[in-house]
Amino acid sequence: MSELDGTDQKLDYYPRLKRLHQYVELSYSEPIPLEKAAGIVALESSYFSSYFRAKVGITFTDWLRHVRVKKAMELLKTKDFSITEVAYEVGFRDLRTFERAFKKYALKTPREFKKSVLPC
């Protein structure tokens, strides 16, 4: 997940984005469309995308998926949920999208990760 290391610090440096960061930390399991995120930071949707990318270095959608994958990793380590339950719990509405995002950020499939963290 090193590609996104430091992202949280970048978000917290800008007061508008800090509000968004706090909101997402509490509401990551809910749908958060771009329009909603733009409203939280009081920007027009059309400007929000470029603003977010310029300040953080990635798109809002990529960052949100990253947050959700981090939360999924925590759940897989601490709870005995199925992969599907974890995907829905962290806000993914499509298992295939979850698996692709998980592999992208965790460099393992959810099943491989779960196996690696389960006690023997």
C-alpha positions, -999 to +999 in steps of 0.1 A: +000+000+000+031+022-002+019+040-033-006+059-011+016+064+020+013+100+032-021+106+016-038+111+050-012+138+059-018+156+026-056+155+032-052+168+068-030+197+056-059+213+038-088+223+060-114+215+033-100+181+027-096+174+064-133+177+067-138+152+039-112+129+055-131+129+088-164+123+071-150+093+051-135+078+082-169+077+098-190+069+067-168+048+045-194+020+044-220+043+028-221+053-008-201+085-012-206+099-047-184+126-061-212+151-057-215+144-019-177+147-015-177+180-033-205+193-011-186+184+020-157+205+009-180+232-005-168+230-041-185+225-074-184+188-085-166+198-117-138+216-098-136+192-069-120+163-090-092+185-102-087+201-068-085+168-050-061+153-075-039+184-075-037+185-037-035+147-029-019+133-061-047+107-068-083+108-077-110+109-050-123+075-062-089+059-059-084+073-024-119+062-013-112+026-025-079+027-007-096+037+026-121+009+021-094-017+014-075-006+046-107-010+066-113-044+049-078-055+059-086-046+095-118-066+094-101-096+079-075-095+107-100-092+135-133-106+125-144-140+112-164-125+082-166-140+048-150-120+020-184-110+007-195-098+041-163-077+044-167-062+010-202-050+018-193-039+053-166-015+040-188+000+013-182-020-019-214-030-036-198-053-061-176-082-051-156-081-083-147-044-078-137-052-042-114-080-052-097-059-079-093-029-056-080-052-028-054-068-051-043-034-064-037-019-029-029-050-008-010-068-035-028-100-026-063-112-031-087-110-001-085-148+003-047-148+002-046-120+027-071-137+050-052-169+049-019-150+057-034-134+088-054-163+103-038-181+132-028-216+124 
